Amino acid sequence: MKSLEELKAIRERMQGQVGLRSEDSSQTRVVVGMATCGIASGARPVLTTLSDAVQERHLDNIAVTQTGCIGLCQYEPIVEVMEPGKDKVTYVKMNPEKALEVVEKHLIRGQVVQKYTLNAENIK
Amino acid sequence: MYRSHVLVCGGTGCTSSGSEKIITTLEEEIKNKGLENEVAVVKTGCHGLCALGPIMIVYPEAAFYAMVKAEDIPEIVEEHLLKGRVVTRLLYDETVTDHGVTALNDTDFYKKQHRIALRNCGVINPENIDEYIGTGGYEALGKVLTEMTPDDVINVLLDSGLRGRGGAGFPTGRKWALAKANDADQKYVCCNADEGDPGAFMDRSVLEGDPHVVLEAMAIAGYTIGATQGYIYVRAEYPIAVERLNIAINQAREYGLLGKNIFGTDFCFDIDLRLGAGAFVCGEETALMVSIEGNRGEPRCRPPFPALKGLFAKPTILNNVETYANIPQIILHGPEWFASMGTEKSKGTKVFALGGKINNTGLVEIPMGTTLREVVEEIGGGIPGGKKFKAAQTGGPSGGCIPAEHFDIPIDYDNLISIGSMMGSGGLIVMDEDNCMVDIAKFFLEFTVDESCGKCTPCRIGTKRLYEMLDKITKGQGTLEDLDKMEELCYYIKENALCGLGQTAPNPVLSTLRYFRDEYIAHVVDKKCPAGVCKALLSYKIDADKCKGCTLCARTCPNNAIIGVVKEPHAIDQSKCVKCGACMEKCRFGAIYKE
């Protein structure tokens, strides 16, 4: 390595990964339902897509984690976004493409993707 | 990209309690479940809570598993890593509250800590330079080489108020300025990693958990004083630290962060390791340099100080591991940031190795000026068994005791000196009512007698005579004149010994005489050891009213010293008793006591 630019490049590549190891109550939590129902309907690729996208874009303030059954098994895979001081947003019937859209629009630009939320589903 | 990182401590403490096995089991289980591309297993340095090892933290949840056993691993992988359910049963119980799992940083042990020197310990993989760079590593070196002059660096250090963490507390900026001011064709930068105080392991943890920070700071030092070669003198008893330093040096050379023309500038710097062979005196600066030169490790007179004539008779700076570990952060965050922590004359933080009679044995980094009470009662979790605090020993064999009456003293360099102890490298041994202070002084003297290099008479013979007098007292053969003679000898050694080892060796005696003279007098006049430690002064007895005559003690005694018949009170034959205490441990009725 002969320049500061190269050092910076390594830093940026690693920052997202090492940043995962932080503990901060001001973090936004993105939780993926990973019970049997979630896994069966394809939650695993959703989880890995979200996790990769957040790290690649250095969204240090966002933690992607998993949880058990949320109770709405027919709407799995479910992703919940919990931002401090805001109402929880629940996305349903997710897939990797939809997950990326949520990252771009909601997590980065702060616009809830209404069409994928539980509210948009007509629950009787 | 991994969605989850599992950090397992690979420090000496956790390694000895089996973390290697945990890592291999974990990797196997993760593979079995097909998670190897989603979950990363990272071997880190010390987290500080050595008493609870092996330690494992799972991110992003930051779930802190303590005292992990290999047989728990399948459950953790299945439940937590696969299904996302934290195994609460296996968490460190301080993090589990009625309201769920709290953050580790909110527990008593971590709450009051402020980690600068230890910031990467337990967070990054020390064997991967990229992770160090990912947390801002080598940025300070880049800044120094491209934006700052050597005088700028010295001014930043002077303004920060950083003092040497090896014990004496000499201002680091002034040390560097002196070495820079001396012209020479060759200068050297040395790192003192010959941590020898009994009970101290701060430097080991930094080297094991974050070796690159030392390399980076030494390169900064080289640039500042105009040196091109550095040496790390590390004790051979730290095999993990040596291995990780070797890996770190090779990685840094590969990246061009050590070697020629670092960051494309004219600055060249390289570092080599030198292993100490286990002599305590080699932690003394002149002896350390003599040892690096390949000679027998013995100190020499100062002046000339190393800044003028050090290693190979060239200007040299020698700093302790922890001092170096602070420097890159000071460069990056500025001297004001560092000076905002601590007390008026002692800035920043200090790492302490907590040991002795304390619940949370381990490593803590606290701002200077934290009181001893906070360290022992809050961070350390108090004394096991609800026993009473008697004293804390700081500074190892060179330091002294802080008695209970100074429990609220803010810990910094000057306060500790004023009460007859010293900061030392940061070992903090807690003692309760069961510790005999004469015995403690004798223990440290035995250590210095062993470790005295023998070059100067006051230390070689003086410490031996001191030890003999202490031995006499613990055997109940001392006189009151001995106490006065001891004190006189202490001052004589302090004034006349050649190096720091001898000059500070009497400190444990002087400080125990100062605060616990009554215990000495009890040994000399009453022929009693109040704490019940000195064997020659106590005898085991059986309370005939409480003894049920179960014969358990008689069967336990290794020397058949207990006589008596079944269902009749027993008695101990004092002429045969070897005072091992086995009978007292075994008795179910509390009938055996010592006095």
Interface residues (C-beta under 8 A of the other chain):
Chain A: M1 K2 S3 L4 L7 I10 R11 R13 M14 Q15 G16 Q17 V18 L20 R21 S22 E23 S25 V32 M34 A35 L47 T48 L50 S51 D52 Q55 E56 A63 V64 T65 Q66 T67 G68
Chain B: M1 Y2 R3 S4 H5 L7 E38 I57 Y59 P60 E61 A62 L82 K83 G84 R85 A103 L104 N105 V123 I124 D130 E131 I133 G134 T135 G136 Y138 E139 G142 T146 Y255 G256 L257 N261 F263 G264
